[in-house]
Amino acid sequence: MAIDHGAIRFQISEKTEFAIPSVPEQTFDLPPGAEMESKHYAPLGSPGAYMAPCGCGFNNRYVATIVAIKNETSGQKFLIGKGKIKLGRF
C-alpha cells in the first residue's frame, strides 16, 4: 500500500549547502524555516505535516526528493534542479 508521507518545504536563499533538520512526525509544529507543502495521508497515527517511514522490517527503501525552485519577484517559478537522496532501508 502506498502512503503519502507528506511534503515539507524549506525556503533557502543564496546558499550552496543546506543541512535538512530533523522533522518531527504527526504534528504541524515544524522546525524554524520549514513549511508544510502537503500533509500526510497515512491511515494510522495523528494528523500532521509528515509521517515518518515504517517499513515494518520489509527492507523498504526510503528516499527524499529534493526540488530546487527559483521564485521570481514577478511570481513566476522556475525549476533549477531535482534529485533524490537515500535515507536508508527498513
N, C-alpha and C positions, 0 to 999 in steps of 0.2 A: 504494500500500500504506500503510495507516495503522499507525503505530507509537506505542505508549505510551511517551512520553519520561520517565515517572516523575512523582512528585508530592512536593514538599517543603513543609514547614510551618514557620512561624516563630511562636513564642509572643510576643505583643506585649501589654503591659498599659499601660493609661492613656496611650496615645499617640494623637495625632490625625494624625501623619505618620510614615512609615517608609520608609527607603531600602532596597530589596531589594539585598543584597550579591551580588557575583559568586559563582556557584556552579560549582566545577569539575565536569566531566563524568566519567563512567565511574569513579567512586570512591564509597566510602561515607564518606570523610573529608570531612565538611561543615564550613562555617564556623561559628563560635560562634553559638548561637541557632537554628540550622537543624536540623530533624529530618526523617527520611525518612518520608513518608506511604505511598508505594509505589515500588518500584524500577522502573527502566526495563526494557522488554522488547524492545529493539532486537535484531535478529538478528546484528548485527555489533558489534565492539568488546568491551570488558571489562565485567563486571558493575558495577553501581553504582546510586546513588540517582537519577541524572539522566543523560540523553543529550542533548547539545546538538542543535539542529535542523540538518539539512543538506538543503537543497533541491536540491542538485546543479545550481544555476543554472536551475531551472524556475520562478522567480518565485513560489515558495510564500510564503504569508502565515503569520507566526508571532505568536501571542498567548499571554499568560499569563492564566489565570483566577484572580482574587483572591476569596477567600471569607472573610468575617468571621463568626466564631462566638464567642458568649459562653459560657464554661464556668461553670456554677453550682457552688457548693460541694456541692450535692446530687448532682452527677454529670450533671445534665441539661445538654444543649447546645442553644443557640438560634441560629438563623441571623439575623444582623444585616443582612447585605448581601452582594451578589455582583456582580461585574463583570469585565470583561476589559480588559487593557491591550495595546496594539500593541507588538510588539517589532521588527518590521520585515519585510522581504521578502528572499528569497534564491533 
